Amino acid sequence: MTAQPAPHPASHPAHHPARRPTRHRSPLRVGLLGLSAAALVAGGLGVVASGSAQAAPTTARAWLTTSDGQNRLADQGELSFDGQPAGTNIEVNAGQRHQQFSGAGASVTEASASLIQGLPGGERDALLDALFSRDGDGIGLSYLRQPLGSTDFNSGDFYTYEDTPGQFSIDRDREQIIPVLSDALDRNPDIRLMGSPWSPPAWMKSGNSLNGGSLLPEHYEDYADYLVNAVRAYADAGIELTDLTAQNEPLFATSYPSTSMSAAEQAEFFRVLDAALTEAGLPTNLFAYDHNWDQPGYPLEVLGATSDIDRVAGAAFHCYGGQPEAQGELVAAGERVFFTECSGTDSENGSQTFADTLRWQAENLVVRNMRHGGETVITWNLALDANGGPHQGHCDNRCNGVVEIAGDQVTRNAEFYVLGHLTKFLDPGAVRLESSSEGPGGLQNVVFENPDGTRVAYVVNASGQQRDFSITEDGASLNASLPAGAVATYTWTV
C-alpha cells in the first residue's frame, strides 16, 4: 500500500497516486456460475431471464450496525413484506443479473500474523473463530490476499523468497503467516486466496534493491520461475493460491519493497509468466494492475495486449485514488474486476474513527465497488496493534486493521462490521441482482442472490439523517428505517 485514505466521504482517500472476444473466461460465463441451466436464457451480458415464476417474499430478517457502535451486527428480528413502496424504494429486479461474488476479507501480512500468533491460545482461537467461522458471532471471511514476501507491514527486516540466487525458500512465512492461514482454512476450507508480490528479489531489479527500481527484462524468466515456485510452495503447505498479480501498486515505487512496472512491461511479463505457469501445470488466474481507481487505462492496456491468454482473468483495484465508478470501464469492456486493497486510518477526531470508517468503507468499498463490477471486497491488514503497526512508513494517521490487538486485548474495528455485514450472509458464487439505489451520499444498496436462492441486501445510509425506505420485490414491499451512518443487511427467500 501507499498513503492511507481518511475513511470518510468528506476527505476522499488520496494515495500518492472494445470487448475482447478471444478470452474464454468471459464475465457472463463466470458471473453466472451456479445458476441453473433453465436460467441461462439471457439475450445480453448481465441479463438473465428467470426460468420459472417465483413467489413474492413474505418476511425478511435484519441485522444492524450503527455509527455510535451501540449496535454491532445486531439481530433486529423479522420484518414483513406487507407494506407499500416508500418514497425511497429499493426495487429488486431478479430478472437482471450481473457479476458473481467471489469473496471478501483482508490480508495476513507478517505484521498481522505476528500479532495473532502472539495472543494466548484461547484468545487466538476466539479471534480466528470470529474472523473465519460463521458460528455464533463469527463473520466467515471468504477471501485473503496474501503478500508474497515483504510489504510495508513486516515484523522484521525486508525479505523475498530468493534473496540469494538459487536459494528459494518460504521458511520465514512458515514461522507466523502460514500457521494463521492454515487455521483460517480449518475454519473455512472454501477461503479463496490471491498472491501479490511487492517486489522481485533485488538481484532481478535495476538498482539491486527491494525498494523501488524495476524488473530487468533479462530476469523475466527468473521472476516467472520465482512466482511459480511460490505458488507451488504454498500448495505444498496446503494453501492454494487461486489468483495472482504480478506486482502490487506498479505505479508507486517508494522506500519499502516496491517496483515500477508499466502496462506494456506487465503485458510482456504476463506472457512469460503464463508460459511458466502452463509448463508447471498450474491453473492460477492472473489479474492485471493491482492499483488505484484513478488509472483504469493501465489494466485496459494490459488486458487488451493479453486477450489471447485465457488465464488473464481481469483487473484488481485499490482505493487510494480515483472513484469506484472507474471500474465500470473494465466491465463495459467485458472484463472482470476484483477489489483488492484499502486501509482506513484514524479520523482527525479519533472518537469519530468508527463512525467515519463504517460509513466510508460501506459506501465505497462495498456498495459503489460492487455496483460497478467488483467481485471482491478486500481491505488491507487483518490485524494491527494500537500504534497501527508494526509498519515501515506511509501511515501518518495510523492505519487500522480489521481488528486491533493490544497485548491480550482484541478490539473489533469498523472494518470487521463492514465486511461482516457481507460475509456472514453472502456465499461465494452469489450473483448480483439489479436494484435501484440513490447515489453517493445517499441511501445506497447492493443486492445479491445466494446459490440457494436467498436474497441478501446490503444497505448503507451515507446521509446525515435517519432515512425511511422500502425494499420491494415482485410487488411485495417491506418498510424499514436506518439511522444516519448505519449499515444493515436484510435477508429473505422467495
C-alpha positions as CSV (number, residue, x, y, z in Angstrom):
1,M,0.0,0.0,0.0
2,T,1.0,3.6,-0.1
3,A,-0.6,6.6,1.7
4,Q,-3.7,5.9,3.6
5,P,-7.2,7.5,3.0
6,A,-9.1,9.3,5.6
7,P,-12.1,6.9,5.9
8,H,-14.9,9.2,5.4
9,P,-16.6,11.0,2.4
10,A,-15.6,14.5,3.4
11,S,-11.9,13.5,2.8
12,H,-11.8,11.1,-0.1
13,P,-8.6,8.9,0.0
14,A,-5.7,10.4,-1.8
15,H,-3.0,7.9,-2.4
16,H,0.2,9.0,-3.9
17,P,-1.3,8.5,-6.8
18,A,-13.9,-2.7,-27.4
19,R,-15.0,-6.3,-25.8
20,R,-12.2,-8.8,-26.1
21,P,-13.7,-11.8,-28.0
22,T,-10.9,-14.4,-27.6
23,R,-10.7,-14.8,-23.8
24,H,-12.6,-17.9,-22.8
25,R,-13.3,-16.8,-19.2
26,S,-15.8,-14.2,-20.1
27,P,-17.6,-12.2,-17.3
28,L,-21.0,-13.6,-18.4
29,R,-19.8,-17.2,-18.2
30,V,-18.0,-16.7,-14.9
31,G,-20.6,-14.4,-13.4
32,L,-23.4,-17.0,-13.8
33,L,-21.6,-19.9,-12.3
34,G,-24.1,-21.8,-10.1
35,L,-27.2,-20.7,-12.0
36,S,-29.5,-23.4,-13.3
37,A,-29.5,-24.2,-17.0
38,A,-33.1,-23.0,-17.1
39,A,-31.9,-19.6,-16.1
40,L,-29.3,-19.2,-18.8
41,V,-31.7,-17.9,-21.4
42,A,-30.4,-14.3,-21.5
43,G,-30.1,-12.2,-24.6
44,G,-27.3,-9.9,-23.3
45,L,-24.5,-9.5,-20.9
46,G,-25.6,-9.4,-17.3
47,V,-29.3,-10.0,-18.1
48,V,-30.8,-13.4,-17.2
49,A,-34.5,-14.3,-17.5
50,S,-36.0,-16.4,-14.8
51,G,-36.8,-19.9,-15.8
52,S,-40.0,-20.1,-13.8
53,A,-42.3,-17.9,-11.8
54,Q,-41.4,-17.3,-8.2
55,A,-43.5,-16.4,-5.2
56,A,-43.3,-13.0,-3.7
57,P,-41.3,-12.8,-0.4
58,T,-43.2,-12.6,2.9
59,T,-40.7,-11.9,5.6
60,A,-37.0,-10.8,5.9
61,R,-34.5,-10.7,8.7
62,A,-32.4,-7.7,9.5
63,W,-29.0,-7.0,11.2
64,L,-27.8,-3.6,12.1
65,T,-24.6,-1.7,12.9
66,T,-24.9,1.9,14.0
67,S,-22.3,4.7,13.8
68,D,-22.2,5.0,17.6
69,G,-21.3,1.3,17.9
70,Q,-24.2,0.6,20.2
71,N,-25.5,-1.9,17.6
72,R,-22.8,-4.1,16.0
73,L,-24.3,-6.7,13.7
74,A,-27.2,-6.8,16.0
75,D,-30.1,-9.1,15.1
76,Q,-33.2,-6.9,14.6
77,G,-35.6,-9.8,14.1
78,E,-38.2,-10.2,11.3
79,L,-39.8,-7.6,9.0
80,S,-42.8,-8.4,6.9
81,F,-43.3,-7.7,3.2
82,D,-46.8,-6.3,3.9
83,G,-46.3,-2.6,3.3
84,Q,-46.3,-0.2,0.4
85,P,-43.4,1.2,-1.6
86,A,-41.9,4.3,0.2
87,G,-40.7,7.5,-1.3
88,T,-37.2,5.9,-1.2
89,N,-37.7,2.4,-2.6
90,I,-35.2,-0.3,-3.3
91,E,-36.7,-2.1,-6.3
92,V,-35.1,-5.5,-6.7
93,N,-35.2,-7.0,-10.2
94,A,-34.2,-10.6,-10.1
95,G,-34.6,-10.9,-13.9
96,Q,-31.5,-8.7,-14.4
97,R,-28.3,-10.2,-13.1
98,H,-24.7,-9.0,-13.0
99,Q,-21.4,-10.3,-11.6
100,Q,-20.8,-13.1,-9.2
101,F,-19.5,-12.6,-5.6
102,S,-16.0,-14.2,-5.3
103,G,-15.3,-13.3,-1.6
104,A,-14.4,-10.7,0.9
105,G,-11.7,-10.4,3.5
106,A,-8.3,-8.8,4.1
107,S,-4.5,-9.7,4.1
108,V,-2.5,-11.7,6.5
109,T,0.6,-9.6,6.5
110,E,3.6,-10.5,8.6
111,A,2.6,-7.7,11.0
112,S,-0.9,-9.2,11.3
113,A,0.3,-12.8,11.7
114,S,2.9,-11.8,14.4
115,L,0.2,-10.2,16.5
116,I,-2.3,-13.1,16.1
117,Q,0.4,-15.6,16.9
118,G,1.3,-13.7,19.9
119,L,-2.1,-14.0,21.6
120,P,-2.7,-16.6,24.3
121,G,-4.2,-19.7,22.9
122,G,-7.8,-19.1,24.0
123,E,-7.9,-15.5,22.7
124,R,-6.2,-16.6,19.5
125,D,-8.7,-19.3,18.8
126,A,-11.6,-17.0,19.7
127,L,-10.4,-14.4,17.3
128,L,-9.9,-16.8,14.4
129,D,-13.4,-18.2,15.1
130,A,-14.8,-14.7,14.9
131,L,-13.0,-13.9,11.7
132,F,-13.4,-17.1,9.7
133,S,-16.3,-19.1,11.1
134,R,-19.9,-18.1,10.8
135,D,-20.8,-19.8,14.0
136,G,-22.0,-17.6,16.8
137,D,-20.8,-14.0,16.2
138,G,-18.3,-15.2,13.5
139,I,-18.4,-13.3,10.2
140,G,-16.9,-16.0,7.9
141,L,-14.3,-14.1,5.9
142,S,-14.0,-15.8,2.5
143,Y,-11.1,-14.2,0.6
144,L,-7.5,-13.4,1.6
145,R,-5.0,-11.5,-0.5
146,Q,-1.6,-13.0,0.6
147,P,1.5,-10.8,0.1
148,L,4.4,-12.9,-1.3
149,G,7.4,-11.6,0.6
150,S,7.9,-8.3,2.3
151,T,5.4,-5.4,2.4
152,D,5.4,-2.2,4.4
153,F,3.9,-4.2,7.3
154,N,6.5,-6.6,8.5
155,S,7.5,-7.7,11.9
156,G,11.2,-7.8,10.9
157,D,13.6,-7.0,8.1
158,F,12.6,-6.9,4.4
159,Y,12.9,-10.2,2.6
160,T,11.9,-12.2,-0.5
161,Y,11.8,-15.9,-1.0
162,E,15.1,-15.9,-3.0
163,D,17.4,-13.2,-1.7
164,T,20.3,-15.2,-2.9
165,P,20.0,-16.6,-6.4
166,G,19.2,-20.3,-6.4
167,Q,18.2,-20.4,-2.7
168,F,14.4,-20.3,-2.7
169,S,12.5,-20.8,0.5
170,I,9.3,-19.7,2.1
171,D,10.5,-20.8,5.6
172,R,10.1,-17.3,7.0
173,D,6.4,-17.4,6.1
174,R,6.1,-20.8,7.8
175,E,7.0,-19.1,11.1
176,Q,3.9,-17.0,11.6
177,I,1.9,-16.4,8.3
178,I,1.2,-19.9,7.2
179,P,0.0,-21.1,10.7
180,V,-2.6,-18.3,10.6
181,L,-3.6,-19.2,7.0
182,S,-3.9,-22.9,7.9
183,D,-6.0,-22.2,10.9
184,A,-8.2,-19.9,8.9
185,L,-8.7,-22.7,6.3
186,D,-9.5,-25.1,9.1
187,R,-12.4,-22.9,10.0
188,N,-13.5,-22.2,6.4
189,P,-12.0,-24.6,3.9
190,D,-13.5,-22.6,1.0
191,I,-11.5,-19.4,1.6
192,R,-10.1,-18.2,-1.8
193,L,-6.6,-16.7,-1.8
194,M,-4.6,-14.4,-4.1
195,G,-0.9,-14.0,-4.1
196,S,0.6,-10.5,-4.6
197,P,4.3,-9.6,-4.6
198,W,5.6,-6.2,-3.5
199,S,9.0,-6.7,-5.1
200,P,11.0,-9.3,-7.0
201,P,14.3,-10.3,-5.4
202,A,16.7,-7.3,-5.5
203,W,19.2,-9.1,-7.8
204,M,16.5,-9.2,-10.5
205,K,16.0,-5.4,-10.4
206,S,17.5,-2.2,-11.6
207,G,19.2,-0.6,-8.5
208,N,19.7,-4.0,-6.9
209,S,17.3,-3.0,-4.1
210,L,13.8,-4.2,-2.9
211,N,12.8,-0.6,-2.6
212,G,11.9,1.0,-5.9
213,G,13.5,0.2,-9.2
214,S,12.1,-2.1,-11.9
215,L,12.3,-5.7,-13.0
216,L,15.1,-6.1,-15.6
217,P,13.9,-7.8,-18.9
218,E,16.8,-10.3,-18.7
219,H,15.2,-11.6,-15.5
220,Y,11.6,-12.0,-16.7
221,E,12.0,-15.8,-16.8
222,D,13.8,-15.8,-13.4
223,Y,10.9,-13.9,-11.9
224,A,8.3,-16.1,-13.5
225,D,10.0,-19.1,-12.1
226,Y,10.1,-17.4,-8.7
227,L,6.4,-16.9,-8.7
228,V,5.7,-20.4,-9.9
229,N,7.9,-21.7,-7.0
230,A,5.9,-19.5,-4.6
231,V,2.6,-20.9,-5.8
232,R,4.0,-24.5,-5.6
233,A,5.5,-23.9,-2.1
234,Y,2.2,-22.6,-0.7
235,A,0.4,-25.5,-2.3
236,D,2.8,-27.9,-0.6
237,A,1.9,-26.1,2.7
238,G,-1.8,-26.8,2.0
239,I,-2.7,-23.3,0.7
240,E,-3.9,-22.9,-2.8
241,L,-3.3,-19.5,-4.4
242,T,-6.1,-19.4,-6.9
243,D,-5.3,-15.9,-8.1
244,L,-2.1,-14.0,-8.7
245,T,-1.0,-10.4,-9.5
246,A,2.5,-9.7,-10.8
247,Q,3.1,-6.5,-8.8
248,N,1.4,-4.6,-6.0
249,E,0.9,-0.9,-7.0
250,P,3.1,-0.9,-10.1
251,L,2.8,2.9,-10.4
252,F,4.3,3.6,-6.9
253,A,7.9,2.9,-6.2
254,T,8.9,4.0,-2.7
255,S,11.1,3.4,0.3
256,Y,9.8,0.0,1.2
257,P,9.5,-3.1,-1.1
258,S,8.0,-1.8,-4.3
259,T,8.6,-1.9,-8.1
260,S,7.8,0.2,-11.1
261,M,6.1,-1.7,-13.9
262,S,4.5,-0.1,-16.9
263,A,1.4,-1.5,-18.6
264,A,3.5,-2.6,-21.6
265,E,6.0,-4.3,-19.3
266,Q,3.3,-6.1,-17.4
267,A,1.7,-7.4,-20.5
268,E,5.1,-8.6,-21.8
269,F,5.8,-10.2,-18.4
270,F,2.4,-11.9,-18.3
271,R,3.3,-13.8,-21.5
272,V,6.4,-15.1,-19.8
273,L,4.6,-15.9,-16.6
274,D,1.7,-17.6,-18.4
275,A,4.2,-19.9,-20.2
276,A,5.9,-20.8,-16.8
277,L,2.6,-21.5,-15.1
278,T,1.4,-23.6,-18.1
279,E,4.6,-25.6,-18.1
280,A,4.2,-26.2,-14.3
281,G,0.6,-27.4,-14.9
282,L,-0.8,-24.7,-12.6
283,P,-4.3,-23.2,-13.3
284,T,-3.6,-20.0,-11.5
285,N,-5.5,-16.9,-12.7
286,L,-3.7,-13.7,-13.4
287,F,-5.1,-10.2,-12.6
288,A,-3.7,-7.1,-14.1
289,Y,-2.8,-3.8,-12.4
290,D,-3.5,-4.1,-8.6
291,H,-3.5,-0.3,-8.1
292,N,-5.8,2.7,-7.7
293,W,-9.1,3.6,-9.4
294,D,-7.6,6.7,-11.0
295,Q,-5.7,4.9,-13.8
296,P,-8.2,2.4,-15.5
297,G,-6.3,2.8,-18.7
298,Y,-3.4,0.7,-17.3
299,P,-5.4,-2.5,-16.9
300,L,-7.3,-1.9,-20.1
301,E,-3.9,-1.8,-21.9
302,V,-2.7,-4.9,-20.3
303,L,-5.9,-6.8,-20.9
304,G,-6.1,-5.7,-24.5
305,A,-2.5,-6.9,-25.1
306,T,-3.1,-10.3,-23.5
307,S,-6.6,-11.0,-24.8
308,D,-5.4,-14.4,-26.2
309,I,-4.2,-15.6,-22.7
310,D,-7.1,-17.4,-21.1
311,R,-5.7,-17.2,-17.5
312,V,-5.5,-13.4,-17.5
313,A,-8.9,-13.1,-15.8
314,G,-9.4,-9.4,-15.2
315,A,-8.1,-6.4,-13.2
316,A,-7.5,-5.6,-9.5
317,F,-8.1,-2.2,-7.9
318,H,-7.2,-0.2,-4.8
319,C,-9.0,2.7,-3.2
320,Y,-6.3,5.3,-2.7
321,G,-7.0,7.4,-5.8
322,G,-9.9,8.0,-8.1
323,Q,-13.5,6.8,-7.8
324,P,-15.1,3.3,-7.8
325,E,-17.1,4.1,-10.9
326,A,-13.8,3.8,-12.9
327,Q,-14.2,0.0,-12.6
328,G,-17.2,0.4,-15.0
329,E,-14.8,1.0,-17.8
330,L,-13.5,-2.5,-17.4
331,V,-17.0,-4.0,-17.1
332,A,-18.0,-2.2,-20.3
333,A,-15.0,-3.8,-22.0
334,G,-16.2,-7.3,-20.9
335,E,-13.6,-7.6,-18.1
336,R,-13.8,-8.9,-14.5
337,V,-13.0,-6.7,-11.6
338,F,-11.5,-7.7,-8.2
339,F,-11.2,-5.0,-5.5
340,T,-8.0,-6.0,-3.6
341,E,-6.9,-3.3,-1.1
342,C,-7.9,-0.4,1.1
343,S,-6.7,0.7,4.5
344,G,-8.6,3.0,6.8
345,T,-6.9,5.4,9.1
346,D,-7.8,7.3,12.3
347,S,-10.0,10.3,11.8
348,E,-8.7,13.7,12.8
349,N,-11.1,13.4,15.8
350,G,-10.2,9.9,17.0
351,S,-13.6,9.5,18.6
352,Q,-15.2,9.6,15.1
353,T,-13.0,6.8,13.6
354,F,-15.5,4.0,14.0
355,A,-18.4,6.1,12.5
356,D,-16.3,7.6,9.7
357,T,-14.8,4.2,8.7
358,L,-18.1,2.4,8.8
359,R,-19.8,4.9,6.6
360,W,-17.0,5.5,4.1
361,Q,-16.0,1.9,3.6
362,A,-19.5,0.5,3.4
363,E,-20.4,3.1,0.8
364,N,-17.2,2.9,-1.3
365,L,-15.7,-0.5,-0.8
366,V,-18.9,-2.4,-0.7
367,V,-21.8,-0.6,-2.5
368,R,-20.1,1.6,-5.1
369,N,-17.4,-1.0,-5.8
370,M,-19.9,-3.9,-6.3
371,R,-22.4,-1.8,-8.2
372,H,-19.6,-1.2,-10.7
373,G,-18.5,-4.8,-11.2
374,G,-16.4,-5.7,-8.1
375,E,-16.5,-9.4,-7.3
376,T,-14.5,-9.0,-4.1
377,V,-14.1,-6.6,-1.1
378,I,-10.7,-6.9,0.4
379,T,-9.3,-4.5,3.0
380,W,-5.7,-4.3,4.0
381,N,-4.2,-5.7,7.3
382,L,-6.2,-8.3,9.1
383,A,-4.8,-7.1,12.4
384,L,-2.6,-4.2,13.6
385,D,-1.5,-3.0,17.1
386,A,-2.6,0.1,19.0
387,N,0.0,2.2,17.0
388,G,-1.1,0.9,13.6
389,G,1.9,-1.3,13.2
390,P,4.3,-2.9,13.0
391,H,4.9,-0.9,9.8
392,Q,7.6,0.7,7.8
393,G,6.2,4.0,6.7
394,H,3.3,5.8,5.0
395,C,0.9,5.6,7.9
396,D,1.0,9.1,9.2
397,N,-2.6,9.0,10.5
398,R,-2.3,5.4,12.0
399,C,-3.5,2.6,9.8
400,N,-6.2,0.3,11.1
401,G,-6.7,-3.4,10.6
402,V,-9.9,-5.4,10.7
403,V,-9.1,-5.9,14.4
404,E,-6.7,-4.2,16.8
405,I,-4.5,-6.3,19.1
406,A,-3.0,-4.6,22.1
407,G,-1.4,-7.2,24.3
408,D,-4.1,-9.8,25.1
409,Q,-6.9,-7.5,24.1
410,V,-8.7,-7.7,20.8
411,T,-10.9,-4.8,19.5
412,R,-13.1,-5.2,16.5
413,N,-12.8,-2.2,14.3
414,A,-15.4,-0.8,12.0
415,E,-13.8,-2.9,9.2
416,F,-14.9,-6.0,11.0
417,Y,-18.6,-4.9,10.6
418,V,-18.2,-3.5,7.1
419,L,-17.0,-6.9,6.0
420,G,-19.2,-8.9,8.4
421,H,-22.4,-7.5,7.0
422,L,-21.4,-9.1,3.8
423,T,-19.5,-12.3,4.5
424,K,-21.8,-13.6,7.3
425,F,-24.7,-13.8,4.8
426,L,-23.3,-13.8,1.3
427,D,-21.8,-17.0,-0.2
428,P,-19.2,-17.1,-2.9
429,G,-20.9,-17.8,-6.2
430,A,-23.8,-15.4,-5.3
431,V,-25.0,-13.2,-8.2
432,R,-25.7,-9.5,-8.0
433,L,-29.3,-8.6,-8.8
434,E,-30.3,-5.3,-10.3
435,S,-31.6,-2.9,-7.7
436,S,-32.5,0.8,-7.6
437,S,-30.3,3.0,-5.4
438,E,-29.5,6.5,-4.5
439,G,-26.1,7.8,-5.4
440,P,-23.0,8.7,-3.3
441,G,-24.0,10.4,0.0
442,G,-27.5,8.9,0.0
443,L,-29.2,5.6,1.0
444,Q,-27.4,3.1,-1.1
445,N,-27.5,-0.7,-1.6
446,V,-26.3,-3.7,-3.4
447,V,-28.4,-6.9,-3.6
448,F,-27.3,-10.5,-4.3
449,E,-28.9,-13.9,-4.8
450,N,-27.1,-16.7,-3.0
451,P,-26.7,-20.0,-4.8
452,D,-29.5,-21.4,-2.6
453,G,-31.8,-18.6,-3.8
454,T,-31.8,-16.5,-0.7
455,R,-31.6,-12.7,-1.2
456,V,-29.0,-10.5,0.6
457,A,-29.4,-6.7,0.6
458,Y,-26.5,-4.6,2.0
459,V,-27.8,-1.1,2.7
460,V,-25.8,1.9,4.0
461,N,-27.3,5.3,4.9
462,A,-24.4,7.6,4.0
463,S,-26.6,10.7,4.5
464,G,-26.6,12.8,7.6
465,Q,-30.1,12.0,8.8
466,Q,-32.3,8.9,9.5
467,R,-33.9,7.5,6.4
468,D,-37.2,5.7,5.9
469,F,-37.3,3.4,2.9
470,S,-38.7,0.2,1.5
471,I,-37.4,-2.9,-0.3
472,T,-39.7,-4.3,-3.0
473,E,-39.6,-7.5,-5.0
474,D,-42.4,-8.9,-7.1
475,G,-44.8,-6.3,-5.9
476,A,-44.2,-7.1,-2.2
477,S,-42.7,-4.3,0.0
478,L,-41.2,-4.2,3.4
479,N,-40.7,-0.9,5.2
480,A,-37.6,-0.1,7.3
481,S,-35.7,2.8,8.8
482,L,-32.0,3.3,9.0
483,P,-30.1,5.9,11.2
484,A,-27.6,8.2,9.7
485,G,-24.3,6.4,9.0
486,A,-25.7,3.0,9.8
487,V,-25.3,-0.3,7.8
488,A,-27.9,-3.0,7.7
489,T,-28.2,-6.4,6.0
490,Y,-31.6,-7.8,5.0
491,T,-32.1,-11.5,4.0
492,W,-35.2,-13.1,2.6
493,T,-36.4,-16.0,0.5
494,V,-38.8,-16.1,-2.4
